Amino acid sequence: MSGANDGTPDGDPTDAFVEGTGDEEPQITFYGGRGMSALPIGVFIVWAIVQTALWRISDTGGLIVGMLFGLVIGMFFVRGNWASYANTIFEGMTQPVAVTAIVAWIWAGIFAQLLQDGGFVGGLVWLADLAGVGAALFPAVTFVLAALFTTGIGTGYGAAVAFVTLFFPTGLLLGASPVLMFAAILSGAIFGDNLAPVSDTTIVSAVTQDSDIGGVVASRFKYVIIAAVLTFVGYVVAGQTMGGIETGASAGDLLAESSDPIGLVHLVSMGIVIGAAIAGRHIVEAISWGIVVAIAFNLVLGLASIGDIVTFSAPEDAPLAEPLAGLPILEIVSDPDAVGVSGSVMDGAAGFFELSILVLLIIAAAQIMIRGGAFEAILDWSLENLATNVRNAELTMVASAALINAIITINTAAEVAIGPYISKIGERFNLNGYRRANILDGQTAALGYIFPWSGGVLAGYGAMEQLPGEYEWLDAGMLVTPIDVVPYVFQGWLLVAVFVVAAFTGFGREYVTDRESEEVARV
C-alpha cells in the first residue's frame, strides 16, 4: 500500500475520492467541457516527462513547481466563481489517502535512519560477503527481502524508503548495478503492497468490490507468484550483464572498512516491526516499536550516542546555555548558521518534506479532475464502448485502472477513485468480487512504482537523495534517476502482463455463481 493502515477495513479508506464519482453533476464547470478539468494534472505530467526524461532532472522541487503551474493554469478555465476551484484544492489536500502516505514516509524514514546510523548497512555487507552473495546476485536477493518485508508491514512506500536507505548503498559497495538495485527494491515493494493483508491497497480493493480480505489475498497469490518468479529470474540474468559503478576506491578496501557484523542486531528491530504489523497493530505503532528497539540497541551497544539520535545546537547567548552545556543532547555553537536541531530523528523525517508537499498538490489536482467530470467522462466512455464482452470487459478494467494510476500517482487514491467503476464493469458480466479486486489491485500496486512521478518511485528517490551526505565514498553521480529505472521494475510490468494474459485466456476468471458461501473457493 502507499500509506499507513490499521490492518482492517474499518478505517474508512474509501471515504476519500468516492464523492464526485458516479452519476451526479460535476461541481466545477470548465470552458471547453469536462475534459478541461484534467488540465492541471495534464500540465504536471507533461512537465514531469520533460524534466525527468528529456532534461534528466529528478528534483522534487521542480515537480512541485510544475504541479503549482498546472493548478494555476487550470483556474483560468473555470466557468463562474473561482472559489469552488480553490475550495476543491483544499478538499483534495485534506484527503486521508495523502496524509497516510506522508505519515508512512516520515515514520519509515526515521526508522531507516536509526538503522543506518546503527551500522545495519555494515552488517548487511558482512553477511553478503560471508554468504558469497556477490554483485550479480544481490539485486535478486534484495527483491526477495524487500518483498517479504513489505508483505509483513504492508506499506510499499515505507519499504522503499527503508530499503533504499539500507540496501542501495550495500549493493553499490558489492559492485551491483545501481539501476537494478533501485528497480529490485521497487519490485519488492510492489509484491508486498499487492499481497499484504494489512496493505491499504489490499483493503480498498476488497472493500470496493464487496469481498473479504482473506479470500482476496488467497485468490490473488497465483497471479503475484507468477510475476515474482519471472522477476527473480530477470534480476539474476540482468545482474550478470549490468555492472556496477566505480566507487572511487578499492572495492576490497571499502568492503573491509564497511563490513561489521554487529549491525545485524537490527534484524531484530526489523523483525519486531514485521511481527507487530502481522499481529494487526497499526503500522505507525509497529514502526514506533521498531524505532524504540533500534534506539535501545544503538545506545546499549555503543552503535550511536544519544547526541547522534538528537542534538540541539544552541547559540552561546541562549538562556541556560552554559549551565546545561554538559547535556549530551546540547551543543553550544558560536556560528549562527550552525544553530538548529540535527540527528537521526530529524534527518530521517526531513528528507520527505518536499515530497509531502508534492503529494498534497497531486491529490488536489486529482480531486479537481474528479469534481470537474473528466474522470467520469473517461470511464463512462470506456464502459459503453470497450466493455462489449467479458474478455473486453476485463481488458477495459486493466486499461482503465492503469490509466488512472498514470494520472493519480498515489496508488491508494487511484484505487479508491477507480474502484466503483471496476465494480460496475465487472457486475455487468457477473464477475465476482475476488476477480474484480485482483484486477484492480494488480494495476494500482504495479504502476504506483513505475512512473517517474509516482509516489512509490519518488519516496525511494527521496531517500536516495539523502545518501551522499551519509557516506564519504558515495556521491550524487552514483544515484539513479527515476526515468532510468522504469524498464527494470520487472514485478510491475510482469504483473500487468499477467492480468492482460489472464483477461485474454480466462486464467483465474471466476463468476458470481462460483461462490460457495460468502466467498469464492480459494484456488
N, C-alpha and C positions, 0 to 999 in steps of 0.2 A: 504494500500500500504506500501511499505518498506521505501520510502523516501519522499522528498518534491515534490510538483507539483503545477501547476497553475490552475488546475481545467479544463483545456481544452485539446483537443487532438492535439494542435498545437505546443507543446513543443518538438517535435521530440523524444519521448521516445522510438521509435522503431529503431532509427538510430544505437544504440549500439547493438552488437551481431548479427545483421542480416547479415552483411558481414561475409563470412566464412561458412554460411549455404547455402543449395541449391545444385546446381549441379556442381559448379566449383571445380577444383582440389585442394587438400589440399596444403597450402602454407608452411607447415613444414612436412617433412617426417621423419619417425622413423624406426629404426631397429625393426623388429617384426610386422610392418604394422601399419595401422591407429589406432588400438586399444591401442597401446602403448602411444598415446597422452593423454590417460586417466590416465596414471601412476601417475602424480603429485597429482591430486585430489584423486585418489585411496589411495595413501600413507597417505594423510591427513585424509581421512575418517577412515581408519584403526587406525591411531594414535589417532583420536578423540574418537573412540569407546573404545580403550584400556585405554586412560587417564580418560575419564569421566565415563564409565560403569564398567570397571574392577578395576581401581585404585581409582575411586571416587574423582578425582581431577578436579575441574571445573575452572581451572585457564586459563584465556585468553592468557596469555604469553606463556603457554605451547602449546596451539594450534597454536600460531604464529610460534613457533619452528618447529612443525610438518609440517606446510604448507611450511616453508622455506626448510626443508629437502626434501619434495616432489618435489619442484621446482628444487632443485639442482640435485636430483637423476634423474629426467626426462631429464635433459640436456645431460646426458651421453648416452642416447639412440637416440639422434638426428643424422640423417644422414647428412653429409656435414657440412656446415658453421653453427656454433652455434649462429651467430649474429641474424639470423631470430628468433630463440627461445627467445633470450634476448629481442629483439625488441617487440615480442608479449607480453612479460611480461609487458613492459611499455605500450603497447597498451591497454591491459586489465585494468591496474591500472588507466588509464585516462578515462575510460568509464563513462558517466554521471550517469548511474544507481548506481555506487558505491559512487560517490560524493554526490548525492542527499540523499542517506541513511545517510551518515555521517553528512550532514548539519541538517537533521531532528533530529538526536540524540542530537547534540550539542544544538540546539535551545530548544528542548523539555527538555533537562537536566537542562538548566539554568532556564527555566520557572518553572519546578517542584521544583527545589531547592529553588527558591524565595517563592513559596507557602509553602514549608515545613518550611522554616525559619520564615514565617509569621503566623505559627500556624494553618495551614489548617488541619493537622492531628488531632490536639486537637479539632477542630470544628467538624470533622467527628465523632470522638469518642463521643462527646457530643450529636450529632444528633442521632447516632445509639442507644445510651443509652436512649435517650428521646423517640425514636420511638419503643423501645423494640426489636430492631434487635440484636439478640444475636449471639453467636459464630456459631451456626448451620446454621443460615440463611445468615450470612454475605457474604460467598463466592458466593452464588447465586445472592445476591443483587449487589455485586461487578461485576459479569459477566454482568448484565443488564446495569449498569452505564458505564462500560468500552466499551460495545457495542455501546451505544448511543454516548459516547464521540468520539470514533473512527469513527463512521459514520459521525459525524459532521466535524471533522478536516481532515479525510482522510488518516492519517498516523498511521498505526498499530504499527510501531516501536516507534514513538513518544508517542503514548498512553501507550505502555508497559512501557516505561521509567517513564512517569508521574504517572501511577497507582501503579507501584512497589514502587516508592518513597513515595507516599502518602497513598495508601490504604493497602499495605502489612503490615506496622507497625501497622496500625489501627486494622487490623484483628488479629494480634498477641496479641494486648492488650485486645481485646474482647474474646480471647481464641479460635479463629478459627484455623483450620489446616493450617500451612504454605504451605504445598504442594497444598492443594485445593485453597488457595489464589493466588498463582502464576499461577496455571492452569486456574483459572477463569479469571484472567487478560489476559492471552494469548488467551483464548477462546473469550473474548470480542473484542480483537484486530482482531482476525480472522473475526468475524461477520462484523465489520465496514470496514475492509480492503476489504472484498469481496463485500460489498453492497454500500459503499460510492461513489457517483458520481464523487467526486474530488480525489479519490484514483488513484494512478498511475497504480495499477493492473487492476482496472476497465477500465481506459482509454486505456491501452495497449491491454487488451483482446478485447475491442470493435474495436480498430483501426486495429489490426492484422486480425480480422475476418470480416472487411468491414461492420461494423454495427454502428448505432448511440448509443451514451452513454445512453440517456434517455430510449430508448427501451430495452437495455441490462439490465439496473438496474431493470426496471419494470418486465421483464420476469424472472429474477433470484430470485425474492423475495420469490417465493413459495418454492424453494429449501432451501434457507437460513433459513426461518422461521421454517420449519420442524425440521431442526437440532437444532435451537436455543431453541425451546420449550422443546425438549428432553434433551438438555444440561441443561436448567434451572432446570428441574425435577431431573436430575442427580446430580447437586450440592446440591439441597435440601436434597436428600436422603443421599448422601455421607457426607454432613455436620452433619447428625445425628449420624454417625458411626465413623467418623475420628475426633479425638480430637485435641486440640492444644498442646502447649509445655509449660513447666514451665518457667516463665519469671524471676524467682529469687526473687520475692516479691509478696505480696498480690495483687491479681487481682483488688480488690476493691480499694486499695491504689493507684495502678498505674493508674486506670481509673480516680480516683479523681484528681490526680496530672496532668494528661494529658488532661483532659476534659476542654475545654474553647470555648464557642460559638463564640467569636469574630473572630476566624479563618475562620468561614463560610463566611466572607465577600469576600473571594477569590472564592466563587462560581460565583461571578460577573466576576472575572478575567477569569475563565474557560469559562463562557458564552460568553464573548467577543471574545475569540479565536474561539469558535464554530460558533458564528454568522458571524464573518469575513470570515471564511472558506466557510460556506454555501453561503455567498454572492458572492463567486467567487474570493476572494482575494487569492493571492499566500500564501501557508502555512507558509512560512518564515515571510511574512508580518503579517499574522494572529497571529502567536505566538509572534512576536515582539510587537504587540499591547497588548497582554496579559502580556508580560514582563513589559512594561511601566506602565500598570494599577496596576500590582502586586507591583512594586516598590513604586508607589504612595500610595497605601493602607498601605504598611508596614511602610512608613515614617510618613504619616499623623496620623495614629492610634497608632504609637509607637510600632508596632509589631516587627520592626527591625530598627537598626540605619543605617546611610549611611556607617559606618565602617563595619557593618555586610554584606553589599552588596559588597563592595570592599575596601580592606585595603592594603596599600603599607608599608611593614616593611623594613625600611631603616637602614643602619648602622650609628653609631654615627658620623663617619667622612665623611659622604656623603655631597657634596656641598649643601648649603642651608637647611641642615637638621634641625639645631636649629631654624632659623627664621621661618620655616614653620611647626614646631612641633605642633602647635596648630590646624592644619587642621584635621578634623575628619576622613579623609581617610589616614592620615600619622601617622605611629607609628615608633618611634626611638627605636631600639633594640641594645643591647650590645653583644648578642650571634650571631656569624656569621652564624650559622646554621638556625637562625630564619629569616634571610633576604629573602624576596620574596613577592609575591602577593597572597592574600587569599580573602575569602568572597564568597557569594552565586554565583556570576557570574563565578568565577574561579572554584569553587567546582563543579558547575553544568556541566561545559564543560570538566573538567579534567578527569572525570570518564570514558570517551569514547575514549581516545587516543589509548589505546591498541586495543580496538575493531575496531577502524577505520583502523589501520594497518592490522589487520586480514582480514577485508572485502576486502581491496585492493588486498591482496595476493590471496584470494579465487577467486576473479574476474579474476585475471591474470591467474590462473590455469585453470579456465573455458575457457578462451579465447584460451589457448594452446590446449585444448581438441577440440575446435571448428575448429581452424586453422589446426590441425593435422588430422581431419577427423573422430575421434572416435564418436563424437556426431552424425554426419551424418550417419555413418555406423549403429549405433544402431537404429536410427529412420527409415532408409530405410529398414532394416530387418523387423522391426515390421510392416511397411506399406505393404510389399509384402507378409508376412507370417501369420499375425494375423488378419488384417482387411479384412476378407473374406465375411462378410455380414454387414448389418447396425448395428446389435447388437454388433458383434465383433469389428466393427469399433469404436463404442463409448467406449467399454471397453478398446480398444487399446489406444484411446485418453486419457482416465482416467489414465491408467497404465503408458503411456509414459510421461505424464505431472508429475505424481508422481515421476517417476524415475529421471527425470531431476531436480526436486526440491530437491531430495536427494543429487544430485551432485553439482548443482549450488545453494548455500544455501541462496542467496539473491533473494527473490521471484519475484521482477520485472525483474531482469536479466534472471531468468529461464523462465519467461513468454515470454519475447522478443525472447529468443532463440528457444523455442518450438512452438511459435505461427504459423510460416509458415507451419510447419508440421501438426499441428492440422487443419489448413485450407485445406491443401492438402487431408488429410484423409476424412474430412467432405464433401468437394466438390465432392469427388468420389461417395458418396452416397446421394448427393443433400441435405445434412443437412444445414439448413440456418445458417446465421452468429450468431444469438442470441443463438441458441443451442450450437454451437461451442464455442462461447465466454464464456458461462456459465460453460461448462465442463472445459475449460482451466483455468478460474479464480478460480473455486471451488477448484481445486487441489493446485494451487500455493498459494492461500490465506491460505488454511488449513495447508499444510505441511511446509510452511515457518515459522510456530510457534510450530512445534512439535519436529523435530530432535534436539538433544542436541547441534549440531554445526550450527544450522540455525540462520540466522540473527536476527529474532524476539526474539528467546529464549535468545541469547547472549546479545541483547540490554537490555532486562529485567533483566538478571542476572548481567550485568554490573552496572545497577542502584542499584541492591540489595547489591552488594559488598560494596557500599558506606555507607550503613545504620548503621553498628556497630559504626562508628565514630560519628553518629548523636544523638544517644540515649544512656543514661547510662545503661539502662536495657536490651539493645539489643546487643547480642554478636554473633560472627561468627557461633557458633553452632546452632543458630536458622535459619540460611539461608538454602535455598533449592538448591540442585544441579540439573542442567538441566536434568540429566538422571532420577531423581526421579519423575519429573513432566510428563514425556512422556505419561503414560497411562491415565492421568486425564485431558488432554486437549480435553474435550468432544466435543466441537464445531468442532474441526479439524477432529477428527476421524468420527464423525457423518456426517459431510459434505461430506467427501469422500464416506462414506457408502450410503448416499442419491443418489449420482451420479452413483454408482455401481448398485443400485437397479433401478434407472431411466433407465440405459442402458439395463438392463435385461428385464424390463417390458414395456419400451417405454413411461413411465411417462414424460410428458412435451416435448416429441420429436416433432420437427417441421421441415418441409422441405422448400426448396426454394419456392415451389408452394404455401406455406401457407402465403406468403407475400401479404398484401392487397395494400400497396403502396410502400413506401421506407423502411418500417419496418414491422415486424411481429405483428400481433394483440397481444395486451398486456393482456394475460390471465394467 
